Amino acid sequence: MKLIDTHTHLYLSDFTADIDEVIKRAGDEGVGKFYLPAIDSSETENLFALEKKYPDKCFAMMGLHPCSVKENYKEELNMVYNWLQKRKFAAIGEIGLDFYWDKTFTEQQYKSFQQQIEWAIQFNLPVVIHTREAMQETIDVVKEHTSKNLRGIFHCFSGTLQNALDIIDAKFYLGIGGVITYKNSGLAEVIKEIDLKHIVLETDAPYLTPVPFRGKRNESSYLKYIVQKISEIKNISIEEVAAITTQNAEDIFG
């Protein structure tokens, strides 16, 4: 079984002590590629270091996370653009809108999101989108650019069936992770109605750990629990889930 973790923060300090074991455990479960979303300049060095250590397995994205959009957002965006000009990245991400913690920089979040979408079009890269308490607003921004061949993933999708259909209509994939194993999330009912050709798998490690490890540190080897859950929901084999979602990931990242 071949799997791809399309969204994992394995470069964070949570993994400093045992990253080699984490990568090996994931490999033992069939996870051969790890896509690493950026957060902001404070983590760039660690992001690149992990990619350099595992060049055939770990692939960096570049972008400014909406929760990192603060007073210095223009400096952070300049850093993103400078890196985009210097080298190749898997995607621009993670970018988007997050109105859960703080709405102080709402306007700046919109500006940052729009700017990075424009760069994705300029550099012909997919975008990996983070949205929290801003699903419709995020979809609306994406729809403004669908005629320009914008493509990507709505990471950690946990919206309604209508949200999912709107995202698919915009030619984006749904990133499905540990939330699908949570009893009261409602995500299983949505995924039951969605063709697997629209889904990619992710862990968002160290966050959003699936059942049966919820509450502990997440890691990429736990992707198998997401595969198992989707297999149950769709009443198909885990091999079929793995094959289709892995091909989708290959298609979006190239």
Secondary structure as the mmCIF struct_conf table of DSSP 4:
data_model
#
loop_
_struct_conf.conf_type_id
_struct_conf.id
_struct_conf.beg_label_comp_id
_struct_conf.beg_label_asym_id
_struct_conf.beg_label_seq_id
_struct_conf.end_label_comp_id
_struct_conf.end_label_asym_id
_struct_conf.end_label_seq_id
STRN STRN1 LEU A 3 ASP A 5
BEND BEND1 THR A 6 HIS A 7
TURN_TY1_P TURN_TY1_P1 LEU A 10 TYR A 11
BEND BEND2 LEU A 12 LEU A 12
HELX_RH_3T_P HELX_RH_3T_P1 SER A 13 PHE A 15
TURN_TY1_P TURN_TY1_P2 THR A 16 ASP A 18
HELX_RH_AL_P HELX_RH_AL_P1 ILE A 19 ASP A 28
TURN_TY1_P TURN_TY1_P3 GLU A 29 GLY A 30
STRN STRN2 VAL A 31 LEU A 36
HELX_RH_3T_P HELX_RH_3T_P2 SER A 41 GLU A 43
HELX_RH_AL_P HELX_RH_AL_P2 THR A 44 LYS A 53
BEND BEND3 TYR A 54 TYR A 54
TURN_TY1_P TURN_TY1_P4 PRO A 55 LYS A 57
STRN STRN3 CYS A 58 ALA A 60
STRN STRN4 MET A 62 MET A 62
HELX_RH_3T_P HELX_RH_3T_P3 PRO A 66 SER A 68
BEND BEND4 LYS A 70 LYS A 70
TURN_TY1_P TURN_TY1_P5 GLU A 71 ASN A 72
HELX_RH_AL_P HELX_RH_AL_P3 TYR A 73 LYS A 86
BEND BEND5 ARG A 87 ARG A 87
BEND BEND6 ALA A 90 ALA A 90
STRN STRN5 ILE A 92 ASP A 98
BEND BEND7 TYR A 100 TRP A 101
TURN_TY1_P TURN_TY1_P6 THR A 104 PHE A 105
HELX_RH_AL_P HELX_RH_AL_P4 THR A 106 PHE A 123
TURN_TY1_P TURN_TY1_P7 ASN A 124 ASN A 124
STRN STRN6 VAL A 127 ARG A 132
BEND BEND8 GLU A 133 GLU A 133
HELX_RH_AL_P HELX_RH_AL_P5 MET A 135 LYS A 143
TURN_TY1_P TURN_TY1_P8 GLU A 144 HIS A 145
HELX_RH_3T_P HELX_RH_3T_P4 THR A 146 LYS A 148
TURN_TY1_P TURN_TY1_P9 ASN A 149 ASN A 149
STRN STRN7 GLY A 152 PHE A 154
TURN_TY1_P TURN_TY1_P10 HIS A 155 CYS A 156
HELX_RH_AL_P HELX_RH_AL_P6 LEU A 161 ASP A 169
TURN_TY1_P TURN_TY1_P11 ALA A 170 LYS A 171
STRN STRN8 PHE A 172 ILE A 176
HELX_RH_3T_P HELX_RH_3T_P5 GLY A 178 THR A 181
BEND BEND9 TYR A 182 TYR A 182
TURN_TY1_P TURN_TY1_P12 LYS A 183 ASN A 184
BEND BEND10 SER A 185 SER A 185
HELX_RH_AL_P HELX_RH_AL_P7 LEU A 187 LYS A 192
TURN_TY1_P TURN_TY1_P13 GLU A 193 GLU A 193
BEND BEND11 ILE A 194 ILE A 194
HELX_RH_3T_P HELX_RH_3T_P6 LEU A 196 HIS A 198
STRN STRN9 ILE A 199 LEU A 201
TURN_TY1_P TURN_TY1_P14 ALA A 205 PRO A 206
BEND BEND12 TYR A 207 LEU A 208
HELX_LH_PP_P HELX_LH_PP_P1 THR A 209 PRO A 210
TURN_TY1_P TURN_TY1_P15 VAL A 211 PRO A 212
BEND BEND13 PHE A 213 PHE A 213
TURN_TY1_P TURN_TY1_P16 ARG A 214 GLY A 215
BEND BEND14 LYS A 216 LYS A 216
HELX_RH_3T_P HELX_RH_3T_P7 SER A 220 TYR A 222
HELX_RH_AL_P HELX_RH_AL_P8 LEU A 223 LYS A 234
TURN_TY1_P TURN_TY1_P17 ASN A 235 ASN A 235
BEND BEND15 ILE A 236 ILE A 236
HELX_RH_AL_P HELX_RH_AL_P9 ILE A 238 PHE A 253
#
